[in-house]
């Protein structure tokens, strides 16, 4: 799904919109933008290339431009490498800094550092900034949680998405508008073509806070006649919204199913399928401001900060965290990273960290090697028993 998304992003950059979005799309955007803060927990299920479902729970808190995200993935061959254990990752994004802390999770439940440096700090790039070492907002992991139901892209690409990428997205034709019934509900269907001739179709339910119920992206057919279709279908429910003056409720997706399908003639082949379930959600509720500070990362003792200049952070810039609202208490367990990449941790601590990293980065072993070894040993053992039995029989025949 990421390929089509990347192509559309390129088209957006190359050509400004020539035609205006429809009133139904504008109403959908305005309704979703009205969510200024909130807490969301969701469960993401992805059918990987090897056919094994991978489930990742996510936790979000957001307030304006401040975002907190916590995720624990299953690791293993479906995501990164065959040797990767589950990872617990926490992120904090503010208008000034991006902070991320990653730990691997042992089967026993024990957590250990994923890298020699646990906590990584970045400055957020500012428009017109000459500092290339600063981190661009287009490449930070904590995506806008309000994107649920607003994009058919794979969740792994959401950090590159924005609310008006498809709904109110740039188009190269007038939009076709139809009133339809979708899943027994009145909906407005909007269809338009992009500059690269991708067909975008959006079904918006005006009666349910103008939520999109379905979004399809049809790529131009390939020379061999095949065509890729990315699709998002949403099931809507009501959740708490403190700003709703009527009943304190807001429509929002409870579950969305995203898929990529290859169409060749009359045949359809589903290549990828993802399901996102919103477990809990509440909107426009006050969020504790400490949720966007270092304390939200729940850093363990002897956490090592990576604030090297390569990430746009100089040692003296740590004081800026306090100015940005990121308080570092005097009794903080953090250990500062020095200029020569050595830290005030003991050699024993550093050796343990390097050992964990080496174990994770080592080449994957073929699981069949051990099985084949056992099979060979069994065959060899059976052969020896047969040989001894045959020889014993021959000796008995000779004695008789």
C-alpha positions as CSV (number, residue, x, y, z in Angstrom):
1,X,0.0,0.0,0.0
2,X,2.9,2.3,0.6
3,X,3.8,2.5,-3.2
4,X,0.6,4.1,-4.3
5,X,0.8,6.5,-1.3
6,X,4.3,7.5,-2.3
7,X,3.2,8.2,-5.9
8,X,0.3,10.4,-4.8
9,X,2.6,12.3,-2.4
10,X,5.0,13.0,-5.4
11,X,2.0,14.1,-7.5
12,X,0.9,16.5,-4.7
13,X,4.4,18.1,-4.6
14,X,4.6,18.4,-8.4
15,X,1.2,19.9,-9.2
16,X,-1.1,22.2,-7.1
17,X,-4.8,21.3,-7.0
18,X,-6.7,22.5,-10.0
19,X,-10.2,21.6,-8.8
20,X,-12.0,22.3,-5.5
21,X,-13.0,19.6,-3.0
22,X,-16.7,18.9,-2.5
23,X,-18.8,20.2,0.4
24,X,-19.1,16.7,1.8
25,X,-15.3,16.4,2.0
26,X,-15.0,19.8,3.7
27,X,-17.6,18.9,6.3
28,X,-15.6,15.6,7.0
29,X,-12.4,17.5,7.5
30,X,-13.9,20.2,9.7
31,X,-15.6,17.5,11.9
32,X,-12.3,15.6,12.3
33,X,-10.3,18.8,13.0
34,X,-12.7,19.6,15.8
35,X,-11.0,16.8,17.7
36,X,-8.3,18.8,19.3
37,X,-7.2,16.4,22.0
38,X,-7.9,12.8,23.1
39,X,-6.9,9.4,24.3
40,X,-7.0,6.4,22.0
41,X,-6.0,2.8,22.4
42,X,-6.1,0.5,19.4
43,X,-5.1,-3.0,18.2
44,X,-3.5,-3.4,14.8
45,X,-3.5,-6.8,13.2
46,X,-1.4,-7.4,10.0
47,X,-1.2,-10.5,7.9
48,X,2.5,-10.6,7.0
49,X,4.3,-12.0,4.0
50,X,4.7,-15.4,5.7
51,X,1.0,-15.7,6.6
52,X,1.4,-15.2,10.4
53,X,-0.8,-12.5,11.9
54,X,1.1,-9.9,13.7
55,X,-0.8,-7.9,16.4
56,X,0.5,-4.6,17.9
57,X,-1.3,-2.7,20.6
58,X,-1.0,1.1,20.5
59,X,-1.7,3.8,23.0
60,X,-2.1,7.5,22.1
61,X,-2.5,10.8,23.9
62,X,-2.6,14.0,22.0
63,X,-3.3,17.6,22.6
64,X,-2.8,20.0,19.7
65,X,0.7,19.5,18.3
66,X,1.8,17.4,21.3
67,X,1.7,13.6,20.8
68,X,2.5,10.5,22.9
69,X,2.6,7.0,21.5
70,X,3.3,3.7,23.1
71,X,3.5,0.4,21.1
72,X,4.7,-3.1,21.8
73,X,5.3,-5.1,18.6
74,X,5.8,-8.9,18.4
75,X,9.1,-8.8,16.6
76,X,10.3,-11.7,14.6
77,X,10.5,-12.3,10.9
78,X,7.2,-10.6,10.1
79,X,8.6,-7.1,11.0
80,X,12.3,-6.7,11.1
81,X,14.5,-9.8,11.3
82,X,14.1,-13.4,12.4
83,X,16.0,-12.8,15.6
84,X,14.3,-9.6,16.7
85,X,12.4,-10.1,20.0
86,X,9.3,-8.0,20.9
87,X,10.0,-4.3,21.2
88,X,8.4,-1.8,23.7
89,X,8.7,1.6,22.1
90,X,7.6,4.9,23.6
91,X,7.6,8.2,21.7
92,X,7.0,11.9,22.7
93,X,6.6,14.5,20.0
94,X,6.4,18.3,20.8
95,X,6.8,21.2,18.4
96,X,10.4,21.4,19.5
97,X,11.7,17.9,20.2
98,X,11.1,14.3,19.3
99,X,12.1,11.7,21.9
100,X,12.0,7.9,21.5
101,X,12.9,5.1,23.9
102,X,13.1,1.5,22.8
103,X,13.5,-1.7,24.8
104,X,13.5,-5.4,23.8
105,X,11.2,-7.7,25.8
106,X,12.5,-11.1,26.9
107,X,10.0,-14.0,27.0
108,X,10.3,-13.9,30.8
109,X,9.0,-10.3,30.7
110,X,12.4,-8.7,31.5
111,X,13.2,-5.7,29.4
112,X,16.6,-4.7,28.2
113,X,18.0,-1.9,26.0
114,X,17.5,-2.2,22.3
115,X,20.5,-0.1,21.6
116,X,23.6,0.9,23.6
117,X,21.9,4.3,23.9
118,X,18.3,3.9,25.1
119,X,16.9,7.4,24.8
120,X,17.3,9.3,21.5
121,X,16.6,13.0,21.3
122,X,16.1,15.0,18.1
123,X,15.3,18.6,17.3
124,X,12.3,19.1,15.1
125,X,13.2,20.9,11.9
126,X,11.7,24.4,11.5
127,X,10.6,25.9,8.2
128,X,13.6,27.5,6.5
129,X,16.0,26.1,9.0
130,X,19.5,25.6,7.6
131,X,20.4,22.8,10.0
132,X,20.1,19.5,8.1
133,X,20.7,17.5,11.2
134,X,17.3,18.4,12.6
135,X,14.5,15.8,12.4
136,X,11.8,16.5,9.8
137,X,8.2,16.2,11.0
138,X,7.5,14.1,7.9
139,X,9.7,11.3,9.3
140,X,8.7,10.9,13.0
141,X,6.9,7.8,14.1
142,X,4.0,9.3,16.3
143,X,1.4,9.8,13.6
144,X,-1.8,11.8,13.9
145,X,-4.2,9.4,15.7
146,X,-7.2,11.2,14.0
147,X,-6.2,9.5,10.8
148,X,-8.1,6.4,11.7
149,X,-10.6,5.9,8.9
150,X,-9.2,8.8,6.8
151,X,-6.6,6.8,4.8
152,X,-6.4,3.4,3.1
153,X,-2.6,3.3,3.4
154,X,-0.9,0.7,5.5
155,X,-0.5,1.9,9.2
156,X,3.3,1.7,8.8
157,X,3.0,4.7,6.3
158,X,0.7,6.9,8.4
159,X,3.5,9.0,9.6
160,X,3.7,10.4,6.0
161,X,-0.1,10.9,5.8
162,X,-2.3,13.9,6.8
163,X,-6.0,14.4,7.1
164,X,-6.5,16.1,3.7
165,X,-4.4,13.7,1.7
166,X,-7.4,11.9,0.2
167,X,-10.5,13.6,1.7
168,X,-10.1,17.1,0.2
169,X,-7.0,15.8,-1.6
170,X,-5.7,17.5,-4.8
171,X,-7.4,16.4,-8.0
172,X,-7.1,16.8,-11.7
173,X,-10.8,16.6,-12.6
174,X,-14.2,17.8,-11.4
175,X,-15.6,15.5,-8.7
176,X,-18.5,13.2,-9.3
177,X,-21.0,13.3,-6.5
178,X,-23.7,10.7,-5.9
179,X,-26.2,10.0,-3.0
180,X,-26.0,6.2,-2.3
181,X,-26.9,3.6,0.4
182,X,-23.8,1.9,1.9
183,X,-24.3,-0.8,4.5
184,X,-27.9,0.4,5.0
185,X,-26.8,4.0,5.7
186,X,-27.2,7.1,3.5
187,X,-23.9,8.3,2.2
188,X,-22.4,10.7,-0.3
189,X,-20.0,9.1,-2.8
190,X,-17.3,11.4,-4.1
191,X,-15.1,10.3,-7.0
192,X,-12.2,12.1,-8.7
193,X,-9.0,11.6,-10.6
194,X,-5.5,12.7,-9.5
195,X,-2.8,14.1,-11.7
196,X,-1.3,10.6,-12.1
197,X,-4.8,9.2,-13.0
198,X,-5.4,7.4,-9.8
199,X,-9.2,7.1,-9.2
200,X,-10.1,8.1,-5.6
201,X,-13.6,7.1,-4.4
202,X,-14.8,8.2,-0.9
203,X,-18.1,7.4,0.8
204,X,-19.0,9.9,3.5
205,X,-21.8,9.4,6.1
206,X,-23.2,12.9,6.7
207,X,-25.5,11.6,9.4
208,X,-22.6,10.3,11.5
209,X,-20.4,13.3,12.0
210,X,-19.4,13.2,8.3
211,X,-17.1,10.2,8.9
212,X,-15.7,8.4,5.8
213,X,-17.2,4.9,5.6
214,X,-15.0,3.7,2.8
215,X,-12.1,4.9,0.7
216,X,-10.8,3.2,-2.5
217,X,-7.7,4.1,-4.5
218,X,-7.5,2.5,-8.0
219,X,-4.1,2.8,-9.6
220,X,-3.8,3.1,-13.4
221,X,-3.8,-0.4,-15.0
222,X,-0.4,-1.9,-15.8
223,X,0.6,-2.8,-19.3
224,X,-0.2,-6.4,-18.6
225,X,-3.8,-5.4,-17.7
226,X,-3.5,-5.9,-13.9
227,X,-4.6,-3.2,-11.5
228,X,-4.0,-2.5,-7.8
229,X,-6.7,-1.3,-5.5
230,X,-6.1,0.0,-2.0
231,X,-9.3,0.0,0.2
232,X,-10.4,1.1,3.6
233,X,-13.8,0.2,5.1
234,X,-14.9,1.5,8.5
235,X,-17.5,0.4,11.0
236,X,-18.6,3.5,13.0
237,X,-19.6,3.8,16.6
238,X,-20.2,6.6,19.1
239,X,-17.5,7.6,21.6
240,X,-17.3,10.2,24.4
241,X,-16.6,13.8,23.3
242,X,-16.5,16.5,25.9
243,X,-17.1,19.2,23.3
244,X,-20.4,17.8,22.0
245,X,-23.1,20.0,23.5
246,X,-26.0,17.7,22.4
247,X,-25.2,14.3,24.0
248,X,-21.4,14.3,24.6
249,X,-20.9,11.7,21.9
250,X,-19.0,11.6,18.6
251,X,-19.0,9.1,15.7
252,X,-15.6,7.5,15.1
253,X,-14.5,4.2,13.6
254,X,-14.6,1.2,15.9
255,X,-13.0,-1.0,13.4
256,X,-11.4,-0.5,10.0
257,X,-10.2,-3.0,7.5
258,X,-7.5,-2.0,5.0
259,X,-6.6,-4.2,2.0
260,X,-4.6,-4.2,-1.2
261,X,-6.1,-6.2,-4.0
262,X,-4.7,-7.1,-7.4
263,X,-7.3,-7.3,-10.1
264,X,-6.6,-9.2,-13.3
265,X,-9.7,-9.5,-15.5
266,X,-12.4,-11.1,-13.4
267,X,-10.0,-12.5,-10.8
268,X,-9.1,-10.7,-7.6
269,X,-6.2,-11.6,-5.3
270,X,-5.9,-10.0,-1.9
271,X,-2.2,-9.2,-1.4
272,X,-2.3,-7.6,2.0
273,X,-4.9,-7.1,4.7
274,X,-4.8,-5.1,8.0
275,X,-7.4,-4.6,10.7
276,X,-7.4,-1.8,13.2
277,X,-9.7,-2.0,16.2
278,X,-10.3,1.0,18.4
279,X,-10.5,-0.5,21.9
280,X,-11.1,2.8,23.8
281,X,-11.4,6.4,22.7
282,X,-12.4,9.7,24.3
283,X,-12.1,13.1,22.7
284,X,-11.5,16.7,23.7
285,X,-10.8,15.7,27.3
286,X,-8.0,17.4,29.3
287,X,-4.7,15.6,28.9
288,X,-2.1,15.8,31.7
289,X,0.8,17.9,30.3
290,X,3.3,15.5,31.8
291,X,2.2,13.0,29.2
292,X,4.4,15.0,26.7
293,X,7.5,15.1,28.9
294,X,10.4,12.8,29.6
295,X,8.5,11.3,32.5
296,X,6.0,9.8,30.1
297,X,8.7,7.6,28.7
298,X,9.0,5.8,32.1
299,X,12.8,5.6,31.8
300,X,14.5,3.0,33.9
301,X,17.6,3.5,36.0
302,X,20.9,4.1,34.0
303,X,19.1,5.2,30.9
304,X,21.6,6.5,28.4
305,X,20.8,9.7,26.5
306,X,21.9,9.9,22.9
307,X,22.0,13.7,22.2
308,X,24.9,13.7,19.8
309,X,25.3,16.6,17.3
310,X,24.3,14.1,14.5
311,X,20.8,14.3,15.8
312,X,20.8,18.1,16.0
313,X,21.3,18.0,19.8
314,X,24.5,19.4,21.5
315,X,25.2,18.6,25.1
316,X,24.4,22.1,26.2
317,X,21.1,21.9,24.4
318,X,19.7,19.5,27.1
319,X,18.8,22.7,29.0
320,X,16.3,23.4,26.1
321,X,14.2,20.5,27.3
322,X,13.3,22.4,30.4
323,X,12.3,25.4,28.2
324,X,10.2,23.1,26.1
325,X,8.3,21.8,29.1
326,X,10.4,18.6,29.3
327,X,11.5,18.7,32.9
328,X,14.6,16.7,33.9
329,X,14.5,16.3,37.7
330,X,17.7,16.6,39.7
331,X,17.4,13.0,40.8
332,X,16.8,11.8,37.3
333,X,18.2,8.3,36.5
334,X,19.4,9.5,33.1
335,X,23.1,9.2,32.2
336,X,24.5,11.7,29.8
337,X,26.3,10.6,26.7
338,X,29.7,12.3,26.4
339,X,31.5,13.6,23.3
340,X,33.6,10.5,22.8
341,X,30.6,8.2,22.9
342,X,31.5,6.8,26.3
343,X,29.2,7.3,29.2
344,X,29.3,7.4,33.0
345,X,28.0,3.8,33.1
346,X,30.2,1.1,34.4
347,X,32.1,-1.2,32.0
348,X,29.9,-4.0,33.2
349,X,26.8,-2.0,32.2
350,X,28.2,-1.2,28.7
351,X,29.3,-4.8,28.1
352,X,25.8,-6.0,28.9
353,X,24.3,-3.5,26.5
354,X,26.7,-4.5,23.7
355,X,26.0,-8.1,24.3
356,X,22.2,-7.7,23.9
357,X,22.6,-5.6,20.8
358,X,25.0,-8.3,19.3
359,X,22.5,-11.0,20.0
360,X,19.7,-9.2,18.2
361,X,21.9,-8.2,15.2
362,X,23.5,-11.7,14.7
363,X,22.6,-13.5,11.5
364,X,19.4,-15.6,11.7
365,X,19.7,-19.3,12.0
366,X,17.9,-21.6,9.7
367,X,15.4,-23.5,11.9
368,X,15.5,-26.5,9.5
369,X,19.2,-27.1,10.1
370,X,18.5,-28.5,13.6
371,X,15.6,-30.5,12.3
372,X,17.6,-32.0,9.5
373,X,20.4,-32.9,11.9
374,X,18.0,-34.8,14.1
375,X,16.5,-36.5,11.0
376,X,20.0,-37.6,9.8
377,X,20.8,-38.9,13.3
378,X,17.6,-40.9,13.4
379,X,18.2,-42.4,9.9
380,X,21.7,-43.2,10.8
381,X,20.6,-44.9,14.0
382,X,17.9,-47.0,12.2
383,X,20.5,-47.9,9.6
384,X,23.0,-49.1,12.2
385,X,20.3,-51.2,14.0
386,X,19.3,-52.7,10.7
387,X,22.9,-53.5,9.8
388,X,23.6,-55.1,13.2
389,X,20.4,-57.1,12.9
390,X,21.3,-58.3,9.5
391,X,24.8,-59.3,10.5
392,X,23.4,-61.1,13.6
393,X,21.0,-63.0,11.4
394,X,23.8,-64.1,9.0
395,X,25.9,-65.4,11.9
396,X,22.9,-67.4,13.2
397,X,22.4,-68.9,9.8
398,X,26.1,-69.8,9.7
399,X,25.9,-71.4,13.2
400,X,22.9,-73.5,12.1
